Amino acid sequence: MTVYIAWLSGVVIHGDGRGNALGFPTANLDVPASGCADGVYAAWARIGDEPRWRQATASIGDNPTFGDVTETRVEAHIHDFAGDLYGMRVELALVALIREMTAFDDVETLISRTADDLIVSERLLATIAPPARAATISDSAN
């Protein structure tokens, strides 16, 4: 049986648009404090009422490379999804911490490392089955 680090659930809200501009669109989730360490995680994501879980890479933190975010954000890049998620509920089952949150010297390094993070996430998720049940909001309390 897989033990998940955390279950998070939130409605997708507008962010700064940086993920999309960098080539890695993210769903910014409006969630209560996650209780998770800042970092990048391999995760399973479920959109709305879909029964299917999708591979995702989630970021929890304050986007230190840009230095203009003061609150902790939860963002998820859903690997095989393209479309509008604003206003939709997305549930995340965090599987493994890939790395701690890091401030990079430049945007090019951030893009390169993010691409590497996606590869690591995909490899990890290939070895871990998605959740057998749908997460619920009460699960996000850990």
KETI-635969 format. One record per residue: residue in three letters; x, y, z of N, C-alpha, C in turn. Coordinates in steps of 0.001 Angstrom, whole numbers, padded with zeros to 6 digits, always signed. Example, Ala and Ser with C-alpha at 12.3 -4.5 7.8 and 13.67 -1.06 7.14 Angstrom:
// residues 2
ala+013190-005690+007800+012300-004500+007800+013200-003300+007800;ser+012850-002250+007080+013670-001060+007140+012900+000030+007870;
***
This chain:
// residues 142
met+000834-001183+000000+000000+000000+000000+000881+001248+000000;thr+000515+002213-000831+001262+003460-000909+000842+004403+000207;val+001811+005018+000846+001531+006031+001859+001818+007386+001216;tyr+000798+008220+001173+000953+009536+000572+001418+010534+001620;ile+002257+011465+001198+002766+012494+002098+001622+013373+002576;ala+000745+013737+001661-000387+014595+002008-001436+014534+000921;trp-002654+014828+001304-003770+015014+000380-004109+016493+000419;leu-004139+017128-000741-004502+018537-000830-005631+018690-001828;ser-006519+019620-001565-007640+019852-002449-007956+021336-002464;gly-008137+021894-003658-008465+023306-003735-008995+023690-005093;val-009583+024850-005137-010093+025407-006380-008950+026137-007083;val-008889+026007-008406-007837+026652-009192-008152+028145-009318;ile-007158+028950-008920-007281+030409-008973-006193+030978-009888;his-006334+032235-010241-005327+032891-011075-004057+033128-010274;gly-002925+032870-010909-001625+033159-010321-000977+034289-011102;asp+000338+034265-011171+001072+035304-011881+001258+034992-013359;gly+000920+033781-013780+001087+033386-015179+002505+032994-015539;arg+003368+032874-014542+004775+032561-014818+004964+031147-015345;gly+004244+030188-014753+004403+028806-015194+004143+028661-016675;asn+003070+029256-017139+002727+029199-018554+003801+029886-019393;ala+004253+031047-018950+005279+031795-019677+006597+031018-019760;leu+006875+030196-018734+008116+029418-018705+007994+028087-019439;gly+006772+027760-019908+006563+026510-020629+006037+025384-019763;phe+005693+025674-018519+005182+024679-017582+003930+025229-016912;pro+002792+025239-017616+001584+025808-017012+001217+025086-015720;thr+000795+025869-014736+000434+025293-013444-000969+025699-013042;ala-001594+024816-012272-002860+025117-011622-002505+025624-010235;asn-002847+026863-009947-002608+027455-008632-003814+027140-007759;leu-003589+026408-006676-004699+025952-005848-004895+026837-004631;asp-006133+027172-004386-006503+027896-003176-006743+026847-002096;val-005732+026620-001278-005820+025601-000234-005419+026207+001105;pro-005953+025644+002208-005473+026081+003517-004019+025639+003680;ala-003369+026084+004702-001969+025699+004954-001818+024198+004790;ser-000850+023793+003987-000691+022376+003659+000001+021589+004756;gly+000836+022246+005556+001605+021532+006561+002793+020798+005965;cys+002987+020936+004657+004099+020262+003972+005298+021191+003883;ala+006465+020601+003864+007685+021382+003662+007665+021995+002273;asp+008223+023204+002157+008351+023806+000840+009226+022917-000027;gly+008829+022757-001272+009605+021953-002192+008810+021559-003409;val+009415+020689-004207+008805+020175-005428+008519+018695-005199;tyr+007293+018286-005522+006813+016937-005234+006306+016224-006477;ala+006509+014921-006536+005792+014075-007493+004410+013877-006888;ala+003386+013965-007723+002025+013886-007195+001079+013271-008225;trp-000020+012765-007724-001146+012362-008560-002187+013462-008432;ala-002808+013851-009552-003815+014906-009562-005118+014383-010145;arg-006205+014850-009560-007536+014515-010079-008281+015828-010292;ile-008827+015992-011477-009514+017221-011859-011017+017035-011694;gly-011623+017910-010909-013078+017880-010739-013584+016506-010348;asp-014587+016044-011070-015197+014744-010784-014640+013617-011640;glu-013565+013880-012363-012986+012819-013184-012608+011632-012307;pro-012866+010434-012754-012441+009276-011972-010941+009010-012114;arg-010337+009568-013121-008945+009299-013471-007995+010210-012701;trp-006881+009636-012257-005789+010400-011656-004724+010603-012715;arg-004142+011782-012768-003117+012139-013753-001791+012422-013052;gln-000696+012158-013748+000615+012483-013204+000772+013999-013107;ala+001412+014445-012023+001630+015875-011827+002929+016100-011070;thr+003425+017308-011183+004549+017765-010377+004061+019016-009662;ala+004135+018997-008335+003591+020090-007534+004709+020878-006864;ser+004475+022168-006738+005409+023066-006077+004697+023714-004898;ile+005330+023654-003746+004799+024320-002559+005876+025280-002073;gly+005529+026564-002010+006508+027543-001558+006206+028938-002052;asp+007216+029790-001965+007029+031205-002271+007782+031670-003516;asn+008079+030783-004430+008743+031128-005699+009998+031979-005474;pro+011002+031444-004768+012145+032262-004348+012999+032827-005480;thr+012962+032245-006660+013761+032782-007758+013323+034204-008104;phe+012024+034474-007969+011492+035783-008332+011476+036744-007148;gly+011390+036223-005923+011513+037034-004722+010384+038017-004464;asp+009275+037902-005189+008190+038860-004985+006919+038220-004429;val+007020+036976-004008+005865+036269-003450+006099+036122-001956;thr+005142+036566-001163+005327+036526+000283+004570+035391+000955;glu+003621+034798+000256+002849+033714+000854+003222+032379+000204;thr+002949+031304+000929+003176+029972+000387+002084+029662-000618;arg+002491+029173-001766+001565+028804-002828+001665+027319-003113;val+000555+026758-003560+000522+025372-004027+000171+025426-005504;glu+001098+024952-006340+000903+024942-007787+001174+023536-008297;ala+000403+023118-009291+000609+021784-009866+000650+021858-011379;his+001697+021294-011949+001777+021107-013392+001241+019697-013656;ile+000104+019621-014320-000503+018328-014627+000040+017900-015978;his+000775+016803-015987+001593+016425-017131+000845+016281-018444;asp-000304+015680-018441-000989+015400-019711-002269+016207-019866;phe-002241+017435-019409-003446+018258-019488-003134+019608-020113;ala-003990+020000-021028-003929+021348-021595-005360+021863-021608;gly-005573+022990-021018-006917+023545-020993-007095+024483-019824;asp-008301+024980-019689-008638+025947-018656-009151+025225-017416;leu-008493+025427-016300-008902+024808-015034-009460+025816-014028;tyr-009499+027090-014381-009936+028105-013421-011330+027786-012889;gly-011435+027816-011560-012706+027526-010903-012974+026053-010658;met-012144+025182-011210-012306+023734-011017-011600+023315-009727;arg-012106+022270-009092-011436+021689-007938-010405+020684-008444;val-009204+020765-007898-008143+019801-008202-007691+019194-006882;glu-007567+017892-006873-007094+017166-005695-005699+016621-005998;leu-004824+016701-005020-003460+016217-005163-003151+015187-004090;ala-002524+014112-004496-001964+013140-003559-000451+013245-003737;leu+000228+013872-002779+001685+014029-002864+002347+012701-002571;val+003244+012296-003449+003869+010977-003371+005290+011039-002805;ala+006097+011966-003317+007510+012012-002908+008059+013417-003094;leu+008901+013835-002168+009603+015105-002298+010753+014907-003282;ile+010773+015707-004340+011839+015628-005340+013033+016473-004896;arg+012730+017686-004434+013799+018579-003966+013193+019687-003126;glu+014038+020334-002354+013606+021500-001577+013438+022696-002508;met+012699+023688-002056+012529+024919-002829+013878+025617-002912;thr+014201+026129-004100+015512+026713-004348+015372+028025-005116;ala+016163+029007-004773+016254+030238-005561+017362+030038-006584;phe+017018+030117-007856+018007+029946-008917+018565+031293-009334;asp+019789+031288-009889+020458+032530-010269+019796+033219-011456;asp+019140+032423-012320+018501+033008-013492+017347+032124-013951;val+016516+032665-014811+015318+031965-015275+015681+030738-016115;glu+016752+030819-016882+017156+029680-017708+017482+028461-016845;thr+018148+028679-015727+018470+027582-014814+017194+027019-014197;leu+016263+027891-013838+014970+027449-013310+014240+026583-014330;ile+014202+026997-015579+013530+026224-016630+014181+024858-016789;ser+015505+024822-016821+016230+023558-016968+015945+022614-015804;arg+015988+023160-014599+015752+022327-013414+014304+021845-013353;thr+013367+022689-013774+011966+022291-013794+011765+021135-014779;ala+012393+021209-015936+012303+020109-016905+012850+018821-016293;asp+013956+018921-015574+014520+017752-014886+013564+017233-013812;asp+012921+018151-013074+011969+017749-012040+010820+016938-012642;leu+010343+017339-013808+009244+016611-014452+009669+015193-014814;ile+010881+015043-015276+011390+013708-015613+011463+012840-014360;val+011995+013390-013282+012084+012652-012019+010689+012276-011536;ser+009770+013224-011602+008397+012975-011175+007773+011840-011984;glu+007914+011885-013306+007351+010834-014160+007938+009471-013819;arg+009229+009429-013582+009873+008149-013241+009363+007607-011907;leu+009232+008485-010926+008705+008051-009625+007263+007552-009761;leu+006440+008316-010462+005028+007953-010587+004817+006692-011411;ala+005772+006370-012273+005678+005131-013048+005791+003904-012144;thr+006314+004107-010939+006495+002983-010009+005452+002952-008896;ile+004587+003961-008863+003599+004083-007787+002212+004224-008399;ala+001335+003316-008068-000023+003360-008603-000756+004595-008094;pro-001658+005127-008912-002465+006257-008433-003387+005810-007307;pro-003929+006766-006577-004836+006412-005481-005996+005551-005975;ala-006416+004651-005122-007524+003762-005467-008865+004401-005141;arg-008842+005526-004472-010073+006226-004106-009898+007709-004387;ala-010986+008411-004391-010917+009861-004562-010578+010492-003225;ala-009695+011480-003248-009391+012225-002036-010607+013069-001676;thr-010708+013430-000433-011773+014325+000001-011144+015505+000708;ile-011891+016552+000826-011359+017754+001453-010838+017468+002860;ser-011500+016607+003590-011064+016310+004951-009693+015658+004982;asp-009290+015031+003862-007973+014402+003806-006864+015439+003823;ser-007143+016670+003377-006080+017668+003257-005555+018113+004626;ala-006215+017734+005681-005733+018090+007023-004586+017206+007471;asn-004286+016158+006692-003234+015177+006997-003656+014317+008139;
***
